[in-house]
């Protein structure tokens, strides 16, 4: 009997010793092909894969199965980041979409399949529901030929075109200055054994920036390194930055979609501050403008930067469909979320960690200042904030009680502080006069409460997180009865 295949928000994931089998890979590829195969022949499906040992084999198998359904299939000739696949699909008017074989940010031993829609945007929950519905129990045995292609080089050119090389003498996109030669930044690139290996050094070398890469090679038996650009997985990057006296460390997740950063002192820099720095660069140096789109957990420092720059702010729920809808409405400079995912629609309507790092390096090079100095200047200008996030697993009954009572939750005080704003747009959010906030966001599927908070000090942030945990466990005392 065929095993059940269930998709998460980022696609199908399975353990390589369990359900990630040739039979299931073929079933998923066949379902995708039947959903996307058009009435006319010749429409293209692109397939890419990350650096995990089993990924290339899975990609070639998926390609052969999909090609048997009449699609013209092109497979990357080497590991390829997800943004490069999305950009390739977006640029080809005959493309019906893309398949990425990747374990994402999950540990060694996991693999899976992520889908890209024809416009380059990520597949949504509804797309994966359609995929699950299209799955058949029998394993397809038909196979057909496909083409191997270079998907990375053209994408590298796009990154360089968005931020032209200094030696070209051409002005940067929107009028930004080219990188100078007086101060040449040295950076550490850390792909964490993911699909983006080698990509950033190729771009940064063109920009005249000295880049050294760590954690490169097959992602095999690397239990001490997980392709997730947050602490503790960036510890090696932090050490490499201080050892090399580099200006910054640039980390990426397993697909190249999410980013993390380390300053010249080896300290992790929260993505909220990178968001604000990149926003300032695009507006003040590149002459771009547009709306800033994000969820209720959007950082205070991002909100203040948007106000300072005159960029309208659109707050929506943390949902890929809602973010995608806002991007489709147009006039979006950046769409992002609270932990290392940014999309710049003028480049690509999907999260891309590589373009964020390229723009950050241009900012450092043009300012002649390492990352920590830029962050310090940003905090002097906009105020210092400390972000924190916890996941709290609750009993299903407790979570259901919270969902029922949430619309009436409007406490007079939270962590001995008086909220000045209560919002139910993206979970339950309390805002305070000094810009601090607390957000409780129930997981849509599991009994897990995501608790986020931001405040000027660590102590204030932790007090808010603790209050959020208490409110999640026992919301009844906080209900206001009319």
C-alpha positions in Angstrom: 0.0 0.0 0.0 1.3 3.4 -0.9 2.4 5.6 2.0 0.5 8.8 2.8 2.2 12.0 1.5 1.4 15.2 3.5 2.6 18.7 2.6 3.6 21.5 4.9 3.6 25.2 4.0 6.9 24.8 2.2 6.0 21.5 0.4 6.6 17.8 1.0 9.3 16.8 3.5 10.2 13.3 4.5 13.1 11.4 6.1 15.4 9.8 3.6 15.3 6.5 5.6 11.5 6.4 5.6 9.1 8.0 3.1 11.5 9.8 0.7 11.6 6.8 -1.7 11.8 6.6 -5.4 8.2 5.4 -5.5 7.0 8.5 -3.6 9.2 10.9 -5.6 7.7 9.5 -8.8 4.1 9.7 -7.4 4.6 13.4 -6.5 6.3 14.3 -9.8 3.5 12.5 -11.7 0.8 14.4 -9.8 2.6 17.8 -10.4 2.9 17.0 -14.1 -0.8 16.0 -14.4 -1.8 19.3 -12.7 0.5 21.4 -14.9 0.6 19.5 -18.2 -1.3 21.8 -20.7 -3.5 20.8 -23.6 -0.6 21.8 -26.0 2.9 20.3 -26.0 6.1 22.1 -25.4 5.4 23.9 -22.2 8.5 23.9 -19.9 8.9 22.6 -16.4 12.1 23.4 -14.6 13.7 21.2 -11.9 16.4 22.1 -9.5 18.0 20.5 -6.4 20.1 21.3 -3.4 23.5 19.8 -2.3 22.2 16.9 -0.2 23.5 13.5 -1.5 20.2 12.2 -2.6 18.8 15.4 -4.2 20.3 15.1 -7.7 19.0 11.5 -8.1 15.5 12.6 -6.9 15.6 15.5 -9.3 16.5 13.4 -12.3 13.8 10.8 -11.4 11.2 13.6 -11.0 12.2 15.1 -14.4 11.9 11.8 -16.2 8.5 11.1 -14.8 7.2 14.6 -15.5 8.6 14.5 -19.1 6.6 11.4 -19.7 3.4 13.5 -19.3 4.4 15.7 -22.3 6.2 18.5 -20.6 9.5 19.8 -21.9 11.7 19.4 -18.8 14.9 21.2 -18.0 17.0 20.2 -15.0 19.8 22.3 -13.4 23.2 20.9 -14.1 24.4 21.5 -10.5 22.9 22.4 -7.1 20.9 25.5 -7.6 19.3 27.9 -5.0 15.5 28.2 -5.0 15.5 31.9 -5.9 17.5 31.1 -9.0 14.9 28.5 -10.0 12.1 30.9 -9.3 13.8 33.7 -11.4 14.4 31.2 -14.2 10.7 30.1 -14.2 9.5 33.8 -14.0 11.6 34.8 -17.1 10.4 32.0 -19.3 6.9 32.8 -20.7 6.4 29.1 -21.6 7.2 27.8 -18.2 4.4 26.2 -16.2 6.3 26.1 -12.9 9.3 24.6 -11.1 10.1 21.7 -8.8 12.9 22.1 -6.2 14.2 19.0 -4.5 15.4 20.2 -1.1 15.4 19.5 2.5 15.1 23.2 3.2 16.3 24.2 6.6 15.6 20.8 8.1 18.4 18.6 9.5 20.6 16.2 7.7 18.5 13.1 6.8 15.5 15.0 5.4 14.6 15.8 1.8 11.6 16.9 0.0 10.0 18.8 -2.9 9.0 22.5 -3.1 7.0 24.0 -5.9 7.3 27.3 -7.7 4.4 28.8 -9.6 4.7 30.1 -13.2 5.2 33.7 -12.2 8.1 32.8 -9.9 6.1 33.0 -6.7 6.1 30.3 -4.1 3.4 27.6 -4.2 0.6 28.3 -1.6 -1.1 26.0 0.8 -4.0 25.6 -1.6 -1.5 24.5 -4.3 -0.2 21.8 -2.1 -3.7 20.7 -1.2 -4.3 20.3 -4.9 -1.1 18.2 -5.1 -2.2 15.9 -2.3 -5.6 15.5 -4.0 -3.9 14.6 -7.3 -1.7 11.9 -5.8 -2.3 8.3 -7.0 -1.5 5.2 -5.1 0.0 3.4 -8.1 3.6 4.2 -9.0 4.0 5.6 -12.6 6.5 3.6 -14.7 6.7 5.8 -17.8 9.9 7.8 -18.3 11.0 10.3 -20.9 14.0 12.4 -21.8 14.9 15.9 -20.5 17.6 18.5 -20.8 20.3 19.6 -18.4 20.8 23.4 -18.3 22.8 26.0 -16.3 20.2 27.9 -14.2 22.7 29.8 -12.0 24.7 31.9 -14.4 21.8 34.0 -15.7 20.6 34.5 -12.2 24.1 35.6 -11.1 24.0 38.2 -14.0 20.6 39.4 -12.7 22.1 39.9 -9.2 25.0 41.9 -10.7 22.6 43.9 -12.9 20.6 44.9 -9.9 23.8 46.0 -8.3 26.4 46.5 -11.2 30.1 45.8 -10.7 32.4 48.8 -10.0 34.6 48.0 -13.0 31.8 48.4 -15.5 31.6 52.1 -14.7 27.8 51.9 -15.0 25.6 53.5 -12.4 23.8 51.2 -10.1 20.1 50.5 -10.4 18.1 53.6 -9.7 21.3 55.8 -9.5 23.3 54.1 -6.7 27.0 54.7 -6.8 29.3 51.8 -7.8 31.5 50.2 -5.2 34.6 52.2 -4.6 38.1 50.8 -4.2 39.4 52.7 -1.2 37.9 50.3 1.3 37.4 46.8 0.1 35.2 44.8 2.5 36.1 41.3 3.4 33.1 39.1 4.2 32.5 35.5 5.2 29.8 33.6 3.1 28.2 30.7 4.9 25.7 28.7 2.7 25.5 26.1 5.5 26.0 23.3 3.0 22.9 24.5 1.1 22.0 25.0 -2.5 23.5 28.5 -2.6 27.1 27.3 -2.4 29.4 29.4 -4.5 26.8 31.9 -5.6 27.5 34.8 -3.4 31.3 34.8 -3.9 30.7 34.9 -7.7 28.5 38.0 -7.3 30.6 39.7 -4.7 33.8 39.1 -6.6 32.3 41.0 -9.5 31.6 43.8 -7.1 35.1 44.0 -5.9 34.3 42.6 -2.5 36.6 40.0 -1.0 34.5 36.9 -0.1 35.5 33.7 1.7 33.1 30.8 1.9 32.8 28.2 4.7 30.6 25.1 5.0 30.9 24.1 1.3 30.5 20.6 0.0 28.0 17.8 0.2 25.6 18.1 3.1 26.4 14.6 4.5 26.4 13.5 8.1 26.6 17.1 9.3 24.6 16.8 12.5 26.5 19.7 14.0 25.5 22.1 11.2 21.9 22.7 10.2 21.1 24.8 7.2 19.1 27.4 9.2 20.8 30.9 9.4 20.2 31.5 13.1 22.1 30.7 16.2 23.5 28.3 17.1 24.0 27.2 13.5 25.9 30.4 12.6 28.4 29.9 15.4 31.1 28.8 13.0 30.4 31.9 10.9 30.7 34.1 13.9 34.1 32.6 14.7 35.2 32.8 11.1 34.3 36.5 10.9 36.4 37.4 13.9 39.3 35.2 12.8 39.4 36.8 9.4 38.7 40.3 10.8 35.9 40.5 8.2 33.3 43.2 8.0 30.4 40.8 8.1 29.2 37.2 7.9 26.5 36.3 5.4 24.5 33.1 6.1 21.8 31.5 4.0 19.4 28.7 4.6 19.4 25.4 2.7 17.5 26.9 -0.3 19.1 30.4 -0.4 15.7 32.0 0.4 16.3 33.0 4.0 19.3 35.0 5.4 21.2 35.7 8.6 24.0 38.1 9.3 27.0 38.5 11.7 28.7 41.8 12.4 32.5 42.4 12.5 32.6 41.6 16.2 31.1 38.1 15.6 27.7 39.0 17.0 24.5 37.8 15.3 22.5 40.7 13.8 18.7 40.2 13.8 17.1 40.2 10.4 14.8 43.0 11.4 17.8 45.4 11.4 19.0 44.0 8.1 15.5 44.7 6.7 15.7 48.3 7.8 19.2 48.8 6.4 18.3 47.3 3.0 15.1 49.4 2.9 17.2 52.5 3.5 19.7 51.5 0.8 17.0 50.9 -1.8 15.3 54.3 -1.1 18.2 56.6 -0.4 20.9 55.1 -2.7 18.9 53.4 -5.4 16.0 56.0 -5.6 13.3 53.3 -5.3 10.1 53.6 -3.4 6.9 51.7 -2.6 5.0 50.0 0.1 6.5 48.0 2.9 4.4 44.8 3.5 4.7 42.6 6.5 2.8 40.8 9.3 1.9 42.0 12.8 5.3 41.0 14.1 7.0 43.5 11.8 9.8 45.1 13.9 9.4 48.6 15.4 12.7 49.6 13.8 11.3 48.6 10.4 8.1 50.6 11.0 10.2 53.6 12.1 12.4 53.3 9.1 9.4 53.1 6.8 8.0 56.3 8.4 11.3 58.1 8.1 11.7 57.2 4.4 8.1 58.0 3.6 7.2 54.4 2.6 3.6 53.5 3.2 3.2 50.5 5.6 0.8 47.6 4.9 0.3 45.2 7.8 -1.3 41.9 6.9 -1.6 38.4 8.4 1.5 36.1 8.1 0.2 34.1 5.2 1.9 33.6 1.9 -1.3 34.1 0.0 -2.0 37.5 1.8 1.6 38.6 1.1 1.3 37.5 -2.5 -2.0 39.3 -2.9 -0.3 42.5 -1.7 2.6 42.1 -4.1 0.1 41.5 -6.9 -1.6 44.8 -6.0 1.7 46.5 -6.9 3.8 49.4 -5.6 5.6 47.1 -3.1 9.2 47.9 -2.3 9.8 45.0 0.1 7.5 42.3 1.5 8.9 40.5 4.5 8.4 38.7 7.7 9.9 38.5 11.1 12.7 36.0 10.7 14.9 36.4 7.7 12.6 36.3 4.7 12.4 39.3 2.3 11.1 39.6 -1.2 11.9 42.6 -3.4 9.3 42.4 -6.2 11.2 44.6 -8.6 13.7 41.7 -8.6 11.6 38.6 -7.8 8.1 38.0 -6.2 9.6 35.4 -3.8 11.9 35.4 -0.8 15.6 35.7 -1.9 18.4 35.8 0.7 21.1 36.3 -1.9 19.8 39.7 -3.2 19.5 40.9 0.4 23.2 40.0 1.1 24.3 41.6 -2.2 22.5 44.9 -1.3 23.9 44.8 2.2 27.5 44.4 0.8 27.0 47.3 -1.5 25.8 49.4 1.4 28.9 48.5 3.5 31.2 49.1 0.5 29.7 52.4 -0.5 29.6 53.7 3.2 33.1 52.3 3.9 31.8 50.9 7.2 31.4 47.3 8.5 28.0 45.9 9.5 28.2 46.6 13.2 28.9 50.3 12.6 25.9 50.6 10.3 23.7 48.9 12.8 24.9 51.2 15.5 24.1 54.2 13.4 20.7 52.8 12.6 19.9 52.4 16.3 21.2 55.9 17.1 18.8 57.2 14.4 15.7 55.1 15.1 16.2 53.7 18.6 17.4 50.3 19.9 15.0 47.3 20.1 15.5 43.7 21.0 13.4 41.0 19.3 12.6 37.6 20.7 10.4 34.7 19.8 9.3 31.5 21.5 7.1 28.5 20.5 4.8 27.2 23.3 3.2 23.8 22.9 -0.2 23.7 24.5 -2.9 21.1 25.1 -5.4 21.1 22.2 -8.2 22.1 24.6 -6.2 25.1 25.9 -5.5 26.2 22.3 -9.1 26.0 21.4 -10.1 28.0 24.5 -7.6 30.7 23.4 -9.0 30.8 19.9 -12.6 31.2 21.3 -11.7 33.9 23.8 -9.1 35.8 21.6 -11.7 38.3 20.2 -12.5 39.4 23.7 -9.0 39.6 25.1 -8.2 43.3 25.9 -6.4 43.4 29.2 -5.8 46.7 30.9 -2.2 45.7 31.7 0.3 43.3 30.2 3.6 42.7 32.0 2.7 45.6 34.3 2.4 47.9 31.2 -0.7 49.5 29.7 -1.3 48.6 26.0 -2.1 51.6 23.8 -3.1 49.4 20.9 -4.8 45.9 20.5 -5.0 44.3 17.1 -6.5 41.0 15.9 -5.2 41.3 12.3 -2.3 38.8 12.7 -3.0 36.9 15.8 -3.3 39.0 19.0 -1.0 42.0 19.2 -0.5 44.4 22.0 1.3 47.7 21.3 2.8 50.0 23.9 3.7 53.7 23.9 7.5 53.2 23.6 7.1 51.0 20.5 7.3 47.7 22.4 4.9 45.0 21.4 3.7 41.5 22.1 2.2 39.1 19.5 0.5 35.8 20.1 0.0 33.9 16.9 -1.7 30.4 17.1 -0.3 27.9 14.6 -3.1 27.1 12.0 -2.6 23.4 12.3 -0.8 22.3 15.5 -1.5 23.4 19.1 1.6 25.6 19.2 1.5 29.3 20.1 4.2 31.5 18.5 5.0 34.3 20.9 7.0 37.2 19.6 7.9 40.4 21.4 10.2 43.4 21.0 11.3 46.0 23.5 14.2 48.5 24.1 15.9 46.1 26.6 16.3 42.3 27.0 14.6 42.4 30.4 11.5 44.2 29.0 11.3 41.8 26.1 11.6 38.8 28.3 8.9 40.1 30.6 6.6 40.5 27.6 7.4 37.0 26.4 6.6 35.6 29.9 3.3 37.5 30.0 2.5 36.1 26.6 3.1 32.6 27.8 0.9 33.1 30.8 -1.9 34.6 28.7 -1.7 31.7 26.3 -2.0 29.1 29.0 -4.9 30.8 30.8 -6.6 33.5 28.8 -9.8 33.7 30.8 -8.7 36.3 33.4 -7.8 38.7 30.6 -11.3 38.7 29.0 -13.2 41.9 29.2 -16.9 41.3 29.7 -19.1 44.1 28.4 
